[in-house]
Amino acid sequence: MKKQLLLILFALGTIFNASAISDIDLVRNRIGLFQNKYYKDNVWDVQRSPSYPTTDGIWKLTYFSDPYDVLTNSDIDWGRNGDRYLMFNIVEADDFDPIRYKRYEDDIYRTGDYLLVLNLYESDGSFS
């Protein structure tokens, strides 16, 4: 479980620190983070300390708990059979409130700001 979370965090760092995003679809198709399905047993809400890790610094994940939907402040509805799943997506941040959402800036080409979001899908692949 912790290995999956660490891989996700490292992948996010790689996406936004190593290269600029000039084509969102290209990023989605080339990076495994956006191709994987995350079911209830793969997803945890955690606290990272320190909040902004530094190079070669020690950091840890604590307070593992079931994730919740930030829009409703309630548990995620995983469906009657628990077979709904989450997938990462990357979107342009133009229409999102900068106070509520952490934006990632394309600092090389200055093509805009982006958000990482998790979308909930039904077991048949339809977006709920």
N, C-alpha and C positions, 0 to 999 in steps of 0.2 A: 504494500500500500504506500509506504513512505517513498519507495523507489519511484512509483508512478508520479507522485506529487513532485518529487525532485526533478524528474525528467520534464514535467510540464513547466516548472519554473525555469529550468535551464533553457528549454526551447523558447520560452517567451523572451528571455534575455538575449538569446541569439538572434531572434527575429528583429528586435528593435535596436540592438546595439551594433550588429555587424553589417547590416545592409539597409538601404532605404527601400521604401515600398513605392514602386512606380506603377505596379499593376496588381491590384488586389486579387484578381483571379489567379494570376501566376503564383502568388504567395500561397493561396489556399490549396492549389493543386500540387505544389512542390513540398510542402511541409506536413509531416505526418500528424502533427498536433491537430490539424484541421480535418484529418481523415478518420480519426478514431472516434468510436462511440464510448461514452462513459456512463455506465449503469450505476444504480444506487450503491452497489458495493464497491465501486471505484471512486466515489466522490465524497470528499470530506471538507468541512469548513475548518480551517486551522488558523492559528495565530503565528505569525513569523516574527522572530526577534533576532536582531533588530529589524525594524520595519523596512529600512533601506540598507541591505547588506553592502559591505565594501569588499574590494578585492582582497583576497587572502584573509578575510576576517571570518571568525567563527559565528555561525548563526544556527538557529534551531526552529523546529516546528513544534508547537504545543497546542493543547486544548482541542484535540480532534473531536469533532461533533458532527452530527448529521447536518447537511447543508440546508439552507432555507432560501426561499424566494424573496429577494430584497424588495420587490415591488409590493408584495402582499404581507411581508414580515411573517410568513408562516412556512411550515414545512413544504418541500416540493411534493407535488402530487405525482407519484411515480406510476399511477394507473392501478387498476384493480389487480392485475397480475404482476405488478412491479416491473413491467417490461418496457416502459418508456426509457429514453436515454438522452443524455446531453451531448452536444457537440460544440466545439469552439468555432467561432466565426470572427472575421475581422471586417469592420465596416468603417466608412468615413464618418468622422465625428461632427460634421457640420451641424446636424440637427439635434445634438444632444447637449444637455445642460453641463457646462464645464465644472460646475461646483459638485454635482452628484456623480460624475463619471470621470475616471482617470483617463486622460488622453495621452497617446503616444505620438510624438512628432516625428515626421520624416525630416531628419536634421541634415540630410545630404542634398536631396533635390528640392526640398521645401514644397512638396506637392500637397501637403495638408496634414491634418491630424487624424488619428485612427483610434478606434476602440476595439478591445477584445470583448466579445460577448459569448455567453453560453446559451444556446437555444435548446429547448426541450422538444423532442420528437416522439411520435407514437411508434409502436413496435413495427408498423408497416412502412416507416420512413416518412410519413407525412408530418409537417410542421404543425405543432399544436398551439 
